[in-house]
Amino acid sequence: MKRLVAVMFATACATAPTDGGSPTGDPGKADGDGCMPGAPGTLDSCLGFMSGPPVSQGNVASIVQTDDKIVVYGTAIDASAPGYHAIVVRYLATGAPDPAFQPQLPAAQGSYYFHAMAAAEAQDQSLLLTGTMGEDEFNQHTAYVLQLGADGAAVPGGLGGTLPVPNDNFSAGTKIVVAPGGDFYVAGTGECSITFTCDTKDMFVAHFDAGGHLDTSYGTNGFAQLRAGQHTTLTDAVVTDAGLDLLGTESEPIWVQGQQSSFDTVVVGALDPTGMPRAGFGTAGVFTWYDSSTGFGSIGKAFHVAADGTITVDGAITSDTLLVIGTNGQLQSATPYYSSISPTIDPHFAADGSIFATVNDFPSVRFAHFSATGTLDSAFQSNDIQIPSLPPGSDILEGAPVIETSDAWLVTTSIYLASSNPDTEFVLFKVWK
């Protein structure tokens, strides 16, 4: 079994009382949990444990709201229902559960359940969630979006339903992007999978106004769709003055020494404000790249869009490479900066274009920081995480969603507890910048 637990550990923690500082507040002041920021790469323990319900399978991520409350969301199986379903828990800045938040999540539709895969805070501070409604995250699923108020109740007249992505019989919402004007985008991957008829995947985007109404003038009947080949999946999306930029990966099956594998290609898609492929960007609004030396291509791990529209992508299989792409969708440079054979990294771009990375140093993890050009930041010192009282043979698992605040990074991951029941804890680390 797994149990949902968020926990912050640290090498040191100041005891100065809080003075109104917060994860989004002034540097040098006590944080919302009462902690003064520590040295770059060290961890904050002041929030302590944030525990949740036991689960047997699942995954979680988190966001920080403007009032410093932390929302942990995801999908799990536990005793409360026979199948996958959403878990949404909110914590105060102190780490205590928020008793005022009682999420009103969609009821099961027969054997179909809602699976939360992305969240964002709307302009009115309501909570936007997207994911799928289906049997599980991989079979018989349709993209779903909903809106919860400050108390967790469904917003009257707000979002709460499936998204009918055109020409796809499966779909999953995996990203919500809120624009400065309060309108927002739900993006994800759609799939057409019908025997002898279709076998395709594409990146889709739906646009909503600030009131949560689908903009049917966007794209085609409210949806934009892009793909670079037959199987393009979405990784991330960013709103810009020029429209919306998408990061994805095109994967085609190949056989290597009698084993099925895939050849992957980095994909960057560009949409204009109307949801059409952006004129003058790449080929019909799509840029592609792969490292030809690997034999397996490259996946798009993360990307960053600068104020001038220049896009930087981390593309990797054996080597993490920084791709700099101009506003015309043409490659300007490709610079390898990290050998990702072992240990691998999960990179995340900061607002300033630098890179925070989780280093998967099995059986533990540590963290690293690189400049925007890929130079290792020697002032950022992080050792392998040491968590007290773990059973021998335990390890911290790969895959760590990250949220940036003004003075820290919030990293959501999980720990395998060897010879234990439950055998996994989801954890949230706060790493000082």
C-alpha positions in Angstrom: 0.0 0.0 0.0 0.9 3.6 -0.3 0.0 6.5 2.0 -0.1 10.1 1.1 2.3 12.0 3.3 4.0 15.3 2.7 7.1 16.1 4.9 9.8 18.7 5.0 13.3 17.8 6.3 16.2 20.2 6.7 19.8 20.6 7.7 18.9 23.7 9.7 15.9 25.9 10.5 15.8 29.3 12.1 13.5 29.8 15.0 12.6 33.5 14.2 8.8 34.0 14.4 6.9 34.7 11.3 6.6 38.4 10.4 4.2 38.1 7.5 6.7 36.6 5.1 5.6 33.8 2.8 6.7 31.5 0.1 5.8 34.3 -2.3 6.9 37.1 0.0 10.1 39.1 0.7 13.5 37.4 0.6 15.3 37.5 4.0 12.1 37.4 6.0 10.6 34.5 7.9 8.6 32.2 5.6 4.9 31.5 6.1 5.9 28.5 8.3 8.1 30.7 10.5 11.4 29.7 8.9 14.2 32.0 7.7 15.5 31.0 4.3 18.5 28.7 4.6 21.6 28.2 2.4 21.0 27.3 -1.3 20.3 23.6 -1.6 19.4 23.0 2.1 16.0 21.8 3.1 13.3 23.3 5.3 11.9 21.2 8.2 9.7 23.8 9.9 6.5 22.6 8.3 6.9 19.1 9.7 4.5 16.3 8.6 1.4 16.8 6.5 -0.3 13.4 6.4 -3.1 12.1 4.3 -5.2 8.9 3.8 -3.6 5.5 3.1 -3.5 4.5 -0.6 -2.4 1.4 -2.4 -1.5 3.0 -5.8 -1.3 6.5 -7.1 0.7 9.7 -7.8 0.5 13.2 -6.5 1.8 16.8 -7.2 1.2 20.1 -5.5 0.7 23.9 -6.1 1.1 26.9 -3.8 -1.8 29.3 -3.7 -1.4 33.1 -3.4 -2.5 32.9 0.3 0.5 30.4 0.8 -1.8 27.4 1.3 -0.4 24.2 -0.3 -2.8 22.0 -2.4 -1.6 18.4 -2.8 -3.6 16.6 -5.5 -3.4 13.3 -7.4 -5.0 10.0 -8.0 -5.0 6.9 -5.8 -6.7 3.6 -4.8 -7.7 3.2 -1.2 -10.4 1.7 0.9 -12.9 4.5 0.2 -13.6 3.3 -3.4 -13.0 0.2 -5.5 -11.1 2.0 -8.3 -8.8 5.0 -9.0 -10.1 8.3 -7.8 -8.9 11.8 -7.0 -7.3 12.9 -3.8 -7.2 16.7 -3.1 -5.9 17.9 0.2 -5.1 21.5 1.3 -2.6 22.5 4.0 -2.1 25.8 5.7 1.3 27.6 5.4 2.2 26.1 8.8 1.8 22.5 7.4 -1.5 21.8 9.3 -4.4 20.4 7.3 -6.9 23.1 6.3 -10.2 22.1 8.1 -12.2 24.6 6.0 -11.4 22.8 2.8 -13.7 19.9 2.0 -13.3 19.1 -1.7 -16.5 18.3 -3.6 -15.2 16.0 -6.2 -17.1 14.3 -9.1 -19.1 11.3 -8.2 -18.2 8.0 -9.8 -20.0 7.2 -13.1 -20.3 3.5 -12.8 -16.8 2.1 -12.9 -15.4 5.5 -14.1 -13.7 7.8 -11.6 -12.1 11.3 -11.8 -8.3 11.3 -11.8 -6.7 14.6 -10.9 -3.6 15.2 -13.1 -3.1 19.0 -13.0 -4.2 22.0 -10.9 -4.0 25.8 -11.0 -5.4 28.7 -9.0 -7.8 30.8 -11.0 -7.8 34.6 -10.9 -10.6 34.6 -8.3 -8.6 32.1 -6.2 -10.8 29.2 -6.9 -9.1 25.9 -7.7 -9.1 24.6 -11.2 -8.5 20.9 -11.7 -8.1 18.7 -14.8 -7.4 15.1 -15.5 -9.6 12.3 -16.8 -12.9 10.6 -16.1 -12.4 6.9 -16.7 -11.5 3.4 -15.5 -7.9 4.4 -14.8 -5.3 6.8 -16.2 -4.6 4.6 -19.2 -7.9 2.8 -20.3 -11.3 4.2 -21.3 -10.7 7.8 -20.2 -11.9 11.3 -21.3 -10.5 14.6 -20.3 -12.3 16.3 -17.5 -12.2 19.7 -15.9 -13.8 21.2 -12.7 -13.7 24.3 -10.5 -13.7 24.3 -6.7 -14.3 27.3 -4.4 -12.2 28.4 -1.4 -14.1 25.9 0.8 -13.8 23.1 -1.7 -17.4 23.2 -2.9 -18.1 23.0 -6.6 -18.5 26.6 -7.9 -22.2 27.1 -8.8 -22.4 27.4 -12.6 -18.7 26.7 -12.8 -16.8 24.0 -14.6 -17.6 20.4 -14.1 -17.6 18.0 -17.0 -15.8 16.2 -19.8 -14.0 17.8 -22.7 -15.1 16.4 -26.1 -11.8 16.6 -27.9 -12.5 16.3 -31.6 -11.5 13.1 -33.5 -10.2 11.4 -30.3 -11.9 8.7 -28.4 -9.5 9.0 -25.4 -8.1 12.1 -23.9 -6.4 13.4 -20.7 -6.0 16.9 -19.4 -2.5 17.3 -18.0 -1.9 21.1 -17.8 -3.8 24.2 -16.8 -2.4 27.6 -17.7 -4.0 30.8 -16.4 -3.5 33.9 -18.6 -2.9 37.4 -17.0 -6.5 38.4 -18.0 -8.0 35.5 -16.0 -8.9 33.4 -19.0 -7.2 30.0 -19.0 -6.2 27.0 -21.1 -6.6 23.3 -20.5 -4.1 21.2 -22.4 -3.3 17.5 -22.7 -3.1 14.5 -25.0 -5.8 13.1 -27.1 -5.8 9.7 -28.7 -7.7 8.0 -31.5 -7.4 4.3 -31.0 -9.8 2.2 -33.0 -8.8 -1.2 -34.5 -8.3 -0.9 -38.3 -9.4 2.7 -38.2 -6.9 5.0 -36.3 -3.9 4.9 -34.1 -2.8 8.5 -33.4 -2.0 10.8 -30.5 -2.0 14.6 -30.5 -1.5 17.6 -28.2 -4.8 19.5 -27.6 -5.7 22.8 -26.0 -9.1 24.2 -25.0 -9.5 27.8 -24.1 -11.9 29.1 -21.4 -12.9 32.7 -20.5 -12.5 33.9 -16.9 -16.0 32.7 -16.1 -15.2 29.1 -17.1 -17.0 29.1 -20.4 -15.5 27.2 -23.4 -14.4 29.6 -26.1 -15.8 27.9 -29.2 -14.1 30.4 -31.5 -10.7 29.1 -30.4 -9.1 26.6 -32.8 -11.8 24.5 -34.3 -15.0 24.5 -32.3 -13.1 25.4 -29.1 -10.1 23.1 -29.5 -6.6 23.4 -31.0 -4.7 20.2 -31.9 -1.1 19.7 -33.0 1.1 16.7 -33.7 4.5 16.1 -35.3 3.8 12.5 -36.4 1.5 9.7 -35.4 2.0 9.7 -31.6 2.7 13.2 -30.1 2.1 13.6 -26.4 2.0 16.8 -24.3 4.6 17.5 -21.6 4.0 21.2 -20.8 2.4 24.4 -22.0 3.2 28.1 -21.4 1.1 31.2 -22.3 2.9 34.0 -24.1 2.1 37.3 -25.8 2.2 35.4 -29.1 -0.3 32.7 -28.0 0.6 29.4 -26.4 3.8 27.3 -26.6 3.6 23.6 -26.2 6.3 21.0 -25.3 5.8 17.4 -26.3 7.5 14.2 -27.5 6.8 12.2 -30.6 7.3 8.5 -30.0 7.4 5.9 -32.7 7.8 2.1 -32.0 11.1 0.5 -33.0 12.7 -2.9 -32.4 16.1 -3.2 -30.8 17.7 -6.6 -30.4 14.3 -8.3 -30.6 12.8 -5.9 -27.9 10.2 -3.3 -28.6 11.3 0.2 -27.8 10.6 3.7 -29.1 12.4 6.4 -31.1 11.6 9.8 -29.6 11.7 13.3 -31.0 11.4 16.6 -29.1 8.4 18.6 -30.2 7.7 22.3 -29.7 4.3 23.5 -30.9 3.3 27.2 -31.3 -0.3 28.4 -31.4 -1.5 31.9 -32.1 -4.1 33.6 -29.9 -6.9 32.2 -32.0 -5.7 28.6 -31.6 -4.2 28.2 -35.1 -0.7 27.0 -35.8 1.5 30.2 -35.5 2.5 31.5 -38.8 6.3 31.6 -39.4 7.1 29.1 -36.6 8.8 26.0 -37.7 6.8 23.8 -40.1 3.1 24.6 -39.7 3.7 25.7 -36.1 5.8 22.7 -35.1 9.6 22.4 -34.4 11.2 18.9 -34.0 14.7 17.8 -32.9 16.5 14.6 -31.8 20.0 13.6 -31.0 21.0 11.4 -33.9 23.9 9.8 -32.0 21.8 7.9 -29.5 19.8 5.5 -31.7 16.8 6.3 -29.6 16.2 10.0 -30.3 15.4 12.5 -27.5 12.5 13.3 -25.3 11.4 16.8 -24.3 11.9 17.0 -20.5 11.2 20.7 -19.8 11.2 24.1 -21.5 11.3 27.8 -20.8 10.0 30.7 -22.8 11.9 34.0 -22.4 10.3 37.5 -22.5 11.5 37.9 -26.1 9.9 34.6 -27.2 13.1 32.6 -27.4 12.5 29.0 -26.2 15.0 26.8 -24.4 14.3 23.1 -24.2 16.0 20.4 -22.2 16.0 17.4 -24.6 17.6 14.2 -23.5 18.1 10.5 -23.7 21.8 9.9 -22.9 22.8 13.6 -22.5 20.7 16.5 -21.3 21.0 19.1 -24.1 19.8 22.7 -24.1 18.1 23.6 -27.3 17.7 27.3 -28.0 14.9 28.0 -30.5 14.1 31.3 -32.1 10.7 32.9 -32.5 10.7 31.6 -36.1 10.9 28.0 -34.8 14.4 27.5 -36.0 17.2 25.9 -33.9 19.8 28.5 -32.8 22.1 26.2 -30.7 22.2 22.7 -29.1 24.5 22.5 -26.1 24.9 19.3 -24.0 25.3 20.2 -20.4 24.8 17.1 -18.3 25.6 13.4 -19.0 22.3 11.7 -18.0 23.4 8.1 -18.2 23.7 7.9 -14.4 22.5 9.5 -12.3 19.6 10.9 -14.4 18.1 14.3 -13.6 14.6 15.8 -13.7 15.1 19.4 -14.8 12.8 22.3 -14.1 13.3 25.8 -15.5 13.1 28.7 -13.1 11.4 32.0 -14.1 14.9 33.5 -14.8 15.8 30.6 -17.2 18.1 28.8 -14.8 17.6 25.1 -14.1 16.7 23.4 -10.8 17.1 19.6 -11.1 16.3 16.6 -9.0 19.3 14.3 -9.2 18.1 10.6 -9.0 21.1 9.3 -7.1 19.6 5.9 -6.2 18.6 5.0 -3.6 18.3 8.6 -2.6 18.0 12.0 -4.4 19.8 15.3 -4.2 19.3 18.6 -6.0 21.4 20.7 -8.3 21.1 24.2 -9.9 22.5 25.2 -13.3 22.7 28.6 -15.0 20.6 29.3 -18.0 23.5 28.2 -20.2 24.0 24.9 -18.3 26.9 25.8 -15.9 26.7 24.0 -12.6 26.0 26.5 -9.7 28.8 25.7 -7.1 27.0 27.8 -4.5 24.1 25.4 -4.5 25.1 22.6 -2.2 22.9 19.6 -1.8 23.7 16.2 -0.4 21.7 12.9 -0.8 18.6 13.2 1.3 18.8 11.3 4.6 15.4 10.5 6.0 15.5 9.1 9.6 14.2 5.7 10.5 13.6 4.3 7.0 13.7 0.4 6.8 16.9 -1.0 5.2 16.5 -1.2 1.4 14.2 1.8 1.1 14.7 4.3 -1.6 13.4 7.7 -2.9 11.7 7.1 -6.2 12.2 9.1 -9.4 9.7 11.5 -10.9 9.3 14.7 -8.9 6.9 17.5 -9.9 8.4 20.9 -8.8 6.8 24.2 -8.0 8.9 27.4 -7.8 8.3 30.1 -5.1 10.3 33.3 -4.6 12.9 31.7 -2.2 12.4 27.9 -2.6 11.4 24.9 -4.6 8.7 22.5 -3.6 9.4 19.0 -4.8 6.8 16.3 -4.7 8.1 12.7 -4.8 7.7 9.3 -3.1 9.6 6.9 -0.9 9.5 3.2 -1.2 9.5 1.7 2.3 11.1 -1.8 2.1 9.4 -4.7 3.9 6.6 -2.4 5.1 2.9 -2.1 4.8 2.1 0.5 3.6 5.2 0.4 1.5 5.3 3.9 0.0 5.0 7.5 1.3 4.5 10.5 -0.9 6.7 13.4 0.3 7.1 17.1 -0.3 10.5 18.7 0.2 11.1 22.4 0.3 14.5 23.3 -1.0 15.9 26.8 -0.4 17.2 28.7 -3.5 
